[in-house]
């Protein structure tokens, strides 16, 4: 790459828990000689994904090349956060060959694409492609896609009714911006579920896009890097529910962090997280827990009532042992006291 060449950027979007961090971790570990840099945008004040990725750092993607922005949405703070971060990455020696941006699960990708038109970076980087990760099991169950036929029938009967939820808008906007859809959790969905998810994506996407099935984030980097989409020049082909709006709404969602001491039993914590999803409509829980008598830290990742946990690393000398979990829900359902009562007991 010459100094005059634009650095390609891949935007990795997708709903909460779709597998974005797992995909980027795979790309870091299979960089094939590329010097990578990563920007991780967390929703909520407790950073989890950035630390996971830094633990996977390699010489071609050292820890200093992985930047975490835990401010909710980089699209909303372009001048203060996103542009300076990109400029810092472009100033690295050696300069990255490719930059990966993991958006928060609630981010709308089009405002981020518009940020690439800022004069400070316009001539130096290009959006190589936008990847939308979609959880096959969730999409197949229709959780993020409305019944369009029924919706239109209801609208015809009462024009004042709008049954599209914020989640559906996020999902549809992510599909609309995508150059490729990566269908994840295909083993959980099964063949019928995968077929149903593909049908939903085909119906919702405004233009045909390739759909690729992946497992545990594993995919040949040649398939998703080097797309050459120059997406910042192709905004008109990527419609959004928020086109024409001065800003986009993130007050639809909110988060709170619950901290407490050590836990005795991971299974009990899993049950509490499942209860939180059922009773309070929590979309996502992620964070860490200290388990009494265990030298390793427990990493917790939950999408709705589906909870995954594993011991990820030893507690560091002098590091306070405890539990810290961020819970994300639609704004009207966030109740910090109730969340704490369920999780901490």
C-alpha positions as CSV (number, residue, x, y, z in Angstrom):
1,X,0.0,0.0,0.0
2,X,1.4,3.4,-1.0
3,X,1.1,6.4,1.3
4,X,-1.4,7.9,-1.1
5,X,-3.7,4.9,-1.1
6,X,-6.9,5.0,0.9
7,X,-7.0,2.7,3.9
8,X,-10.0,0.3,3.6
9,X,-12.4,0.1,6.4
10,X,-14.9,-2.7,7.1
11,X,-17.9,-1.8,9.2
12,X,-19.3,-4.8,11.1
13,X,-22.9,-4.2,12.2
14,X,-25.6,-6.5,13.5
15,X,-28.1,-6.9,16.3
16,X,-27.2,-7.5,19.9
17,X,-25.4,-10.8,20.3
18,X,-25.2,-11.7,16.6
19,X,-21.5,-12.5,16.9
20,X,-19.7,-9.4,15.8
21,X,-16.9,-9.7,18.4
22,X,-16.4,-13.4,17.6
23,X,-16.1,-12.5,13.9
24,X,-13.5,-9.8,14.5
25,X,-11.6,-12.0,16.9
26,X,-11.4,-14.6,14.1
27,X,-10.1,-12.0,11.7
28,X,-7.5,-10.8,14.1
29,X,-6.2,-14.4,14.5
30,X,-6.3,-15.0,10.8
31,X,-5.0,-11.7,9.5
32,X,-2.9,-13.3,6.8
33,X,-0.2,-10.7,7.0
34,X,-2.5,-7.6,7.1
35,X,-1.7,-5.0,9.7
36,X,-5.1,-4.5,11.3
37,X,-6.6,-1.9,13.6
38,X,-10.0,-2.2,15.4
39,X,-12.5,0.3,16.7
40,X,-15.0,-1.2,19.1
41,X,-18.1,0.9,19.9
42,X,-19.8,-0.3,23.1
43,X,-23.4,0.6,24.1
44,X,-23.2,1.3,27.9
45,X,-20.4,2.3,30.2
46,X,-19.0,-1.1,30.9
47,X,-16.5,-2.1,28.2
48,X,-16.5,-5.8,27.5
49,X,-15.8,-6.4,23.8
50,X,-12.7,-4.3,23.6
51,X,-11.0,-6.3,26.4
52,X,-12.0,-9.6,24.7
53,X,-10.4,-8.5,21.5
54,X,-7.2,-7.1,23.2
55,X,-6.7,-10.5,24.7
56,X,-6.4,-11.9,21.2
57,X,-3.9,-9.3,20.0
58,X,-1.1,-10.5,17.7
59,X,2.0,-8.7,16.2
60,X,-0.1,-7.6,13.1
61,X,-2.8,-6.3,15.4
62,X,-1.2,-5.3,18.7
63,X,-3.2,-4.1,21.7
64,X,-2.5,-0.4,20.9
65,X,-4.3,-0.9,17.5
66,X,-7.5,-1.8,19.3
67,X,-9.5,1.2,20.5
68,X,-12.7,1.0,22.5
69,X,-15.3,3.8,22.4
70,X,-17.7,3.2,25.3
71,X,-19.9,6.2,24.7
72,X,-23.0,4.7,23.2
73,X,-22.8,5.6,19.5
74,X,-19.9,6.9,17.5
75,X,-22.3,8.3,14.9
76,X,-23.5,10.8,17.6
77,X,-20.1,12.1,18.5
78,X,-18.3,12.1,15.2
79,X,-16.2,15.2,15.8
80,X,-15.3,14.4,19.4
81,X,-14.6,10.7,19.2
82,X,-14.8,9.0,15.8
83,X,-12.7,11.4,13.7
84,X,-9.9,11.8,16.2
85,X,-9.8,8.0,16.7
86,X,-9.5,7.3,13.0
87,X,-6.8,10.0,12.7
88,X,-4.8,8.4,15.6
89,X,-5.0,5.0,13.8
90,X,-3.9,6.5,10.5
91,X,-0.9,8.0,12.3
92,X,0.4,4.7,13.6
93,X,3.7,3.4,12.4
94,X,3.4,1.2,10.6
95,X,0.1,2.4,9.3
96,X,-2.7,-0.2,9.4
97,X,-3.5,-2.0,6.1
98,X,-7.2,-2.4,7.1
99,X,-9.4,-1.0,9.9
100,X,-12.3,-2.9,11.3
101,X,-15.2,-1.0,13.1
102,X,-17.5,-3.0,15.3
103,X,-20.6,-0.9,15.9
104,X,-22.8,-1.3,19.0
105,X,-25.7,-3.7,18.5
106,X,-28.1,-0.9,18.5
107,X,-26.3,1.4,16.0
108,X,-27.8,2.6,12.7
109,X,-25.0,2.2,10.1
110,X,-26.0,4.9,7.7
111,X,-25.1,7.9,9.9
112,X,-21.7,6.3,10.4
113,X,-21.3,6.0,6.6
114,X,-22.0,9.7,6.3
115,X,-19.2,10.4,8.7
116,X,-16.7,9.1,6.1
117,X,-17.4,12.2,4.0
118,X,-15.8,14.4,6.6
119,X,-13.0,16.4,5.0
120,X,-10.5,15.4,7.7
121,X,-10.6,11.7,6.6
122,X,-12.4,11.7,3.2
123,X,-9.2,11.4,1.1
124,X,-7.5,8.9,3.4
125,X,-10.0,6.1,4.0
126,X,-12.8,4.3,2.2
127,X,-15.5,2.0,3.4
128,X,-14.5,-1.3,1.8
129,X,-17.7,-2.9,2.8
130,X,-20.5,-3.1,5.4
131,X,-21.2,-6.5,6.9
132,X,-24.5,-7.2,8.7
133,X,-24.5,-10.1,11.0
134,X,-27.9,-11.7,11.6
135,X,-28.7,-14.3,14.2
136,X,-30.4,-17.0,12.2
137,X,-32.4,-18.4,15.1
138,X,-33.8,-15.0,16.1
139,X,-34.6,-13.9,12.6
140,X,-36.3,-17.2,11.8
141,X,-38.6,-16.7,14.9
142,X,-39.5,-13.3,13.5
143,X,-38.3,-11.3,16.5
144,X,-36.8,-8.5,14.5
145,X,-38.9,-8.5,11.4
146,X,-42.6,-7.5,11.4
147,X,-45.3,-9.3,9.5
148,X,-45.5,-6.8,6.6
149,X,-48.8,-8.2,5.1
150,X,-50.5,-8.0,8.5
151,X,-49.0,-4.5,9.1
152,X,-50.3,-3.2,5.8
153,X,-53.7,-4.6,6.5
154,X,-53.8,-2.9,9.9
155,X,-52.6,0.4,8.5
156,X,-55.3,0.2,5.8
157,X,-57.9,-0.2,8.6
158,X,-56.4,2.5,10.8
159,X,-53.7,4.8,9.3
160,X,-52.8,6.0,12.7
161,X,-51.4,2.7,13.8
162,X,-47.7,2.0,13.4
163,X,-46.6,-1.5,14.6
164,X,-43.0,-1.3,13.7
165,X,-40.9,-1.5,16.8
166,X,-37.5,0.2,17.3
167,X,-35.8,-3.3,17.1
168,X,-37.4,-3.9,13.6
169,X,-36.1,-0.5,12.4
170,X,-32.6,-1.2,13.6
171,X,-32.6,-4.6,11.9
172,X,-34.0,-3.3,8.6
173,X,-31.6,-0.3,8.5
174,X,-28.6,-2.7,9.1
175,X,-29.8,-4.9,6.2
176,X,-30.4,-1.9,4.0
177,X,-26.7,-0.7,4.4
178,X,-25.1,-4.1,4.0
179,X,-22.9,-5.3,1.2
180,X,-23.0,-8.8,2.6
181,X,-25.1,-10.5,5.3
182,X,-23.4,-13.1,7.5
183,X,-25.9,-15.5,9.0
184,X,-24.8,-16.7,12.4
185,X,-26.0,-19.3,15.0
186,X,-27.0,-21.5,12.1
187,X,-26.5,-24.6,14.2
188,X,-29.1,-23.4,16.6
189,X,-31.6,-22.5,13.9
190,X,-31.4,-25.8,12.0
191,X,-32.0,-26.2,8.3
192,X,-35.6,-25.0,8.4
193,X,-34.7,-22.0,10.6
194,X,-31.9,-21.0,8.2
195,X,-34.2,-21.2,5.2
196,X,-36.8,-19.1,7.1
197,X,-34.1,-16.5,8.1
198,X,-32.9,-16.3,4.5
199,X,-36.5,-15.7,3.3
200,X,-36.9,-12.8,5.8
201,X,-33.6,-11.2,4.8
202,X,-34.6,-11.5,1.1
203,X,-37.9,-9.8,1.8
204,X,-36.5,-7.0,4.0
205,X,-33.3,-6.1,2.0
206,X,-33.9,-3.3,-0.5
207,X,-31.6,-4.9,-3.0
208,X,-30.1,-8.4,-3.4
209,X,-27.1,-9.0,-1.2
210,X,-25.0,-12.2,-0.7
211,X,-25.9,-14.2,2.4
212,X,-23.2,-16.4,3.9
213,X,-23.6,-18.8,6.7
214,X,-20.9,-18.9,9.4
215,X,-20.3,-20.8,12.6
216,X,-18.4,-19.3,15.6
217,X,-17.2,-16.4,13.5
218,X,-15.1,-18.5,11.2
219,X,-14.9,-17.3,7.6
220,X,-12.1,-16.9,5.0
221,X,-11.0,-13.3,5.3
222,X,-10.8,-13.1,1.5
223,X,-14.6,-13.5,1.3
224,X,-15.3,-10.3,3.4
225,X,-12.2,-8.1,3.1
226,X,-11.4,-6.4,-0.1
227,X,-15.0,-5.9,-1.3
228,X,-14.1,-2.5,-2.7
229,X,-17.6,-1.2,-2.2
230,X,-16.7,2.4,-1.5
231,X,-20.0,2.6,0.5
232,X,-19.6,6.2,1.3
233,X,-20.2,7.0,-2.4
234,X,-23.2,4.7,-2.6
235,X,-25.5,6.2,0.1
236,X,-28.5,6.6,-2.2
237,X,-28.7,2.8,-2.6
238,X,-28.8,2.3,1.1
239,X,-32.2,3.6,2.4
240,X,-32.8,4.2,6.0
241,X,-35.9,4.8,8.2
242,X,-34.2,7.9,9.3
243,X,-33.3,9.5,6.0
244,X,-34.0,13.2,6.1
245,X,-33.9,13.3,9.9
246,X,-31.4,15.6,11.5
247,X,-30.5,13.0,14.0
248,X,-31.3,9.4,14.9
249,X,-32.9,8.2,18.1
250,X,-31.0,6.3,20.7
251,X,-33.4,7.2,23.5
252,X,-35.4,4.1,22.4
253,X,-32.7,2.1,24.3
254,X,-30.9,2.5,27.5
255,X,-28.5,0.5,29.7
256,X,-27.5,0.2,33.4
257,X,-24.6,-1.4,35.1
258,X,-25.1,-3.7,38.1
259,X,-22.1,-4.3,40.3
260,X,-21.9,-6.6,43.4
261,X,-19.6,-9.1,45.0
262,X,-18.6,-12.6,44.3
263,X,-21.1,-15.3,43.3
264,X,-21.3,-18.8,44.6
265,X,-22.8,-20.6,41.6
266,X,-22.7,-19.7,37.9
267,X,-25.8,-21.7,37.3
268,X,-27.7,-19.4,39.8
269,X,-26.5,-16.3,37.9
270,X,-27.6,-17.8,34.6
271,X,-31.1,-18.4,36.1
272,X,-31.2,-14.8,37.4
273,X,-30.3,-13.5,33.9
274,X,-33.0,-15.7,32.3
275,X,-35.5,-14.3,34.9
276,X,-34.4,-10.7,34.0
277,X,-35.1,-11.4,30.3
278,X,-38.5,-12.9,31.0
279,X,-39.8,-10.4,33.5
280,X,-38.2,-7.1,32.4
281,X,-37.7,-7.6,28.6
282,X,-34.0,-7.2,28.8
283,X,-32.4,-7.6,25.4
284,X,-28.7,-8.1,26.3
285,X,-26.6,-8.7,29.4
286,X,-22.8,-8.9,29.3
287,X,-20.0,-8.6,31.8
288,X,-17.9,-10.4,34.3
289,X,-18.4,-12.3,37.5
290,X,-16.1,-13.5,40.3
291,X,-16.9,-17.0,41.5
292,X,-16.0,-17.8,45.0
293,X,-13.0,-20.2,45.2
294,X,-12.2,-19.8,41.5
295,X,-9.0,-18.1,40.3
296,X,-10.5,-17.4,36.8
297,X,-12.9,-14.6,35.9
298,X,-16.2,-15.7,34.5
299,X,-17.2,-14.0,31.2
300,X,-21.0,-13.7,30.7
301,X,-22.8,-13.0,27.4
302,X,-26.6,-13.1,27.1
303,X,-29.0,-12.4,24.4
304,X,-32.5,-12.4,25.9
305,X,-32.8,-15.6,27.9
306,X,-30.0,-17.4,26.0
307,X,-26.9,-17.2,28.3
308,X,-23.4,-18.2,27.5
309,X,-20.5,-18.1,30.0
310,X,-16.9,-19.2,30.2
311,X,-13.8,-18.6,32.3
312,X,-11.7,-16.2,30.2
313,X,-8.6,-15.3,32.2
314,X,-7.1,-15.3,35.7
315,X,-7.9,-12.4,38.0
316,X,-4.8,-10.1,38.0
317,X,-2.8,-9.5,41.2
318,X,-4.4,-6.6,43.0
319,X,-7.4,-6.5,40.8
320,X,-10.6,-6.2,42.8
321,X,-12.7,-9.4,42.6
322,X,-16.4,-8.7,41.9
323,X,-19.2,-8.9,39.5
324,X,-20.2,-6.2,36.9
325,X,-22.9,-6.7,34.4
326,X,-24.4,-4.2,31.8
327,X,-28.0,-4.8,31.0
328,X,-29.6,-3.2,27.8
329,X,-33.3,-2.8,27.2
330,X,-35.7,-0.5,25.5
331,X,-35.8,2.7,27.3
332,X,-39.2,2.3,29.0
333,X,-38.1,-1.1,30.4
334,X,-34.9,0.0,32.1
335,X,-35.3,-0.1,35.9
336,X,-31.9,-0.1,37.7
337,X,-33.3,-1.0,41.1
338,X,-35.4,-3.9,39.7
339,X,-32.5,-5.1,37.6
340,X,-30.3,-5.1,40.7
341,X,-32.9,-6.9,42.8
342,X,-33.0,-9.7,40.3
343,X,-29.3,-10.0,39.5
344,X,-27.8,-9.4,42.9
345,X,-30.6,-10.9,45.0
